[in-house]
């Protein structure tokens, strides 16, 4: 949860972080190239987006029906479902199963859902070691930093510095970055082959086959699921799609808007644990289905459309606010435009409503969204909800009343010494990075009359 003062402090820190600015510039440049080529992959791109959006519309609006169908088919092949109302329940149940089996170590691919339920913190408190298998997350874990779950490629990363950190921590001498990457790859393969438990996220749930769809570009998730005897898959309930026939649409849109490829490099469809005639895969498969206040969002007729999101990262990559302040001010794993919509409901509307105001309403997020989600309209709807709930302080009421009197007539505005009054009341809202503009001493009305000789 992030209150307004915390948000402003973190935002100021982000503005002063030159490394983030460089990273964000790389993201923006990368996505300009990606988005230029995205529609060229398809003959009828808009039709593809409309059909995918309609499939998600059905899944979200009839979610209970599809969850029941999914559960029946998934459990029939030996899979087990853990229904978790919140992140505490999810983490607690995973730890309980590991303790019952006497397991103290696991490997994990980086995912938004795992970070959402604060799984690493839970494991640390329970004295369970967890090895990150994604390269950037592995480096952050060695540095005792919180891994960031992101859809973006690693751009503008200081690989020379990362290489030095890894060499120092793992105590080996490498001549260059490539040797470090090769060493880390062999190290993680060894860890995955020895550790019995693997933990991953999930990209999609397919209702009519009772299957999990996991996409990746690095290969670490494949190791995690193939070598492990026990596989925990973490997923929010909103990731349902109705049918396997719909899957190709989502895979195309996800890959083209994330990595500028026609399809993800590696896609797994898992319908259960290892069967008798199969040679690899986990012997036990647990799907942790997490609500964590998602139903609060789904109660909102308009805002529930945000769950059509496939987490490609396109909207965040073009967001000017994210570019300036980074993800830390949002106080969770959902950042940028998507975070501005869902965080007030998934955290606490009173303390997180301000996130919906951290938006310029430039509509860039809506323009690049492959699922045709009107994100800027959902953010605006959040603002309306905030006013409806009267989540503003008393001084705002006085400011609005004062401004109304000033703006009705220019003569009334001039009588209030507008430059002095506006700066006194609103200069702090602009921050130290901008200069509050002065109003013209001669109004448009006056200049128009003079120009056209109107008395």
N, C-alpha and C positions, 0 to 999 in steps of 0.2 A: 504494500500500500504506500502511496506517495501523496502527502499533503501538498498544498500549494507552496508553502515556504521551502519544503524539501525539493519540489520540482524546480523552483526558480534557482535554488543554489546549484543543483545538478546541471541545469541548463547553462548557467553562467560558466561552470567548470567546462562544459562541452564547448562553449564558444571560445574558450581560451586554450583548448586542446588542439595544437597544430597538427599532431599526428592523426587525429580523427578527421580533421579538415582535408588532409592529404588523401586519407583512405576514402573519404566520401567523394572527393573529386574523381578518384579512380572508378568508384562505383558508378557515378553519373556518366562518365565517359564510356564505360563498358556497356551500360544499358542503352545509351544512345545508339551504339552500333548494333546491339541485340534487337532493339525495337525497330530499327530500320529494315531488318531482314525478316522479322517475325512473320508478317503476313505473306511474304513471298513463298513460304513453304507450302501454302495451301491455295487451292483454286478458288474456294469460297470461304475465306477466313471468318467473315461475320456470321455466316450460317453455322459454321462449326462452333463458334462461341455461343450462339443462341441455343443450339441443341445441348451443349454441355451445361449451360446455365439452367435450362429447363429440367434436365436430369437432377441437378442439385436442388432445384426448387421442389421437385417431388420428394426427394429424400429428406429434406429438412422439414417440410410441411406434413409428411406422413412418417416421421421418424420412428414412432413407436411400432408401427406395423413392420418396418424394415428391420428394426432391432430384434423383434421377436423371430422373424424369419431367419435372420443371421444367426442368432443364438442356437436355434434348433439344428441348423446345418453344421455349424462350427463344432458344437459339443458332440454331435453324432459321430464325428471322426476322431474323437478323443481330445479335442481342445477343451480348455477350462477357462471360464470367464469370471473375472473378479470385478464386480460392480462397485465403484468407489464414488461416493457422494462428493468428496472433496480431496484435496491433496494429502491431508493427514491420513485418511483412510487408505489411500493408495499406497503410500510409503509404508505405513504400519503393516499392511497385509503382505507386501513383498518381503519385508524384513522378517515377519513371522514365519513365512514359508522357508526362507533361507536358514533361519535358526533351527527350525524343526529338522532340517536335513543336515545340520552341522556344517553349513557352508559359510565361509568367511571371506570369500573373494569372488569378484565378478568382473566381466569386461562389458563395456557399454559404448554404443555409438551415440554421438551427440544428437539430441533432439529437443525440440521446443517443449514437448510434453514432459520429458524427464526433468527439464529445468523448471517447468511450471510447478511440478509437485515437489521441487527441491529435494530430489532423490539423493544427490551427492551429500547434502547436509544430513539427511536421515541416515545414510550409510556411515558417515563419519561418527555420528552420535552412537550408532550401534556397533562400532568397531568392525565394520565390514569394508575391506579394501575394494575399490572400484577403479579399473584401469580404462581411461578414455582411449578409443581406437581411432578417432578422427585426428588428423595431424595437428591442426591448430588447437583443438581442445586438449590434446595430449600435452602440447607445450604449455598451455595455460595451467593445466593440472600440476605439471612439474614446478611451475612458478607459484603454486598455491593461489591461483586466481580463479574466479568463477568463469567456466566456459560460456561463450556466447553461442546460442543456437541461431544460425542465420542461413538464409537461402542463397546468400551471395557467394561468388567465388572469392578466394583469398587474393585480394588485389592490394598492390602497394605495400605488402607486408615486408618488413625488414628481415629477409631470410638469413642474412649474414648474422644479425643479432640473435635471431631465434636459434640458429645453428650453434652459436657459442654457448647459449643458455643450456641447450640439450647436452652438448658435449661435457659441459662442466657438471651438470646434475647426474648424468649417467656414467661419468668418469671414463670417457674414451676420447681418443685423439683422431679427429678427422681433418683432412686437408681442405675440404671444400663443402659447400652446402649439399651437393649431390651425394657425397659419402654419408653425410648426416641423415639425409632422407632414407638412403638405403639401409643404414643401421637401424633407424627407427622402424622401418617396415619389417625387417627381420625380427626385431625385438617384439613388435606387436603380434606378428604371426606366431612366435613362440608362446606369448602370453595366451593368445586365443586357443592354441592347441592344448594347453595345459589346464586352463580354468574351465570349470564345469558349467558356469552360468553366463549367459549372454543376455543383454538388455538392449532393445532397440525401440525406435519410434515406429509409426505406421503412417503411410501417406493416404491410403484409402481402405475402407472396408467395403467388400462387395457382397451385397445382400443375397443374391440368388445362388451363390456358390458357397457362402459362409467362409470367404477367404480374406486374407490380409494381403495388401499390396505394399511393398517396400521398394522405393527407388533410391538409387545412389549413383555416384560417379567416381568414388575412390576405391571401392572394393572391400572396405573395412567391415561393412554391414554383412556382406556375404560370409566373411570369416566368422563373425560373431554368431550368425545363425547356423552355420554348417558344423562348426567344431563343438558347439556347446551341447551338453546333455539336457539342459533346462533353458528354455527361451522365454523371457518375459517381454511381451510386446505392449507398449504403452500408447494409448490412443484416446482422444476426445470423442465423445459420442457423435459429434457433428460430421465426422469424416466418412459417413456412409454414402455410397452410390447404389442405385437400384439394381444394376445388372452388369454382368461381365461384358455385355455388348456395348455398354457406355464407356468402358475403361479406356479404349484407344483415344477417345476425344481428350480425356483428362491427361493422359500421358503425353500426347502431342503438345497440348497447351502448357503443361508444366515444364517440359524440356525446352521448348522454344523460348519461353519467357524467363528461364533461369540460366541456361548454359548455351543458348543459341544452337542447340542440336535438335534433330528431328524427334528423337526419343531419348529417354535416360539411358546411360551406358549400361546399366544393369538393373533389371526389374525382377523381383521375386513375387510370386503369388503362392501364399502359404495357406493351405486349407486344413491343416492339422499337424500333429506331431508325426514322427517317423513311423511308417507302417511296416508290417512284417517283411514285405518284399523290397523295401528301400534300404539303401546303403549308408545314407548320411542324413543329417538333420537332427533336431533335438528329440529326445525320447519323451519330454514333457513340454507342453506349450501352454503358457498362461497369457491370456489377453486381459489387460487391465483397462477397463472402459471407465473413463473419468467424466463426471458431470462438472464438478467444480464451478457451479453457478451458470453453466451454459444454458440451463433451462430458464434462468432469469432473462437472458438475452432473447431466447426464443419466445418469451411471452410478449415481446415488443413486436408488433405487426410489421413495422418497417425495418427495425434494426436486425431482425433475425436473418435478413438477406446477407449479412456479413459472413454467415457460416457457409455461403457458397464458395468462400475463399479456398484456394488450393495451396496457399503459402508458397507462391513462386517468388515473392519478394519484389515484384515489379513496382508496386505502389510506393513501397518504402524507398526504393532506389531512386525515384524521381521526386521525392518529397523535399521541398526546400527547407522545411523545419527540421526534419531529421538530418539533413545535410549540415545544418548549423550546430545543432545541439547533441546529436547522437542519440543512443538508445537508453542511456542511464536514467534520464529524468522520468521515463515512463514507469519505472519501478517494477518491471516484470518482463516476461519474455516476448510479449506482444507490443511492438513498438511501431512508430510511424502512424500512418492513417488507420490501419487495422486496430492498433492499440488505442487510438483515440476513440474508436467506436466501442470496443468491447471492454476496455479496462474499467470504465465507470460502473458497469454492471457486475463484472467479475471480481472487482475489488470492493469498493463501497462508493456509491454515487456521490455522497456528500463530500468525501475526501478526494475523489478522482474526477469530478465533473470538469475541473479546469482543463483537463487534457483535451477535451473537445474544443476548447477555445485556442489551443496551440495549433492553429491551422489557418492558412491564408485563403482557403476556399478557391485555390487556383484551378481546381478540377483536373490537374495532371494525373492524379491517382486514378480517377475514373476513366480517363482516356486510355491508360495503358493496361487496365485490368482485363485479363483474358476471359473472365467470367461475367463481364459487363455489369459489375456491381457498382451502383452509383454511390461511391464511398463518400464523396463530399456532401451528398444529400443526407446520408446517415449521420455524419458529423453534425450537420446543421440541425437534424432532428434531435440529437443529444442536447444541443444547446437549448432547444425549445423545451425539452424535458427538464432541463436544469432550472429554467425560469418557471415552469409549471410547478415544480417542487419548491420554489422560492429558495434555491440554494445560492443566495447572494447576501452580502452583508448590508446592514442598515445604511451605511454611508453611500452605497451604490444607489439606493432609492433617492437620496437627496441629490446625488450627482445627476441622475436622470431627470429629476424634476427641474433642477437648475438649468440643465442643458435645453430642456424643452422650452423654457421661458426665453432663453437666449436665442434659440434658433427660429422661433416663430416669426420674428420681425428683425430686420437688420438694425433698426433704430433701437430696439430693446437690447440687441447684442452690444451695440456701441456704448450703451448706457452702463453696461456691466464691466467695462474695461476688459474686453475679451482676451487679449493676449496675456494679461496678468492673471486673470481668473483661470484660464485653461492651463497655463503652465503650473500654477500653484496646485491644481487638482490632478493633473494628468501627466506631468513630466516624468514622475517615477515609473509610470506604466510603460513609457518608451524605453527605459533602461539607459545605461550609460553609453551604449553603442550608437545611439541616434540623437540628433538635435531636434528638439520640438520646434516645428515650424511656426513662424509668425503669420497671423492673419493679415491680409492686405488692409491698408487703412481706407482704401476706396473700394467699395463693393462692386460686384459685377453690374448690379442695377444702376449704380451711379455712372460707371464708365459707358454702359450701353446708352443711357440717356444722353450723355455728353456727345458720344460719337454720332448719334442720330438726331441731335438737336431736339430732343424731347424734353419738355419742361415738366 
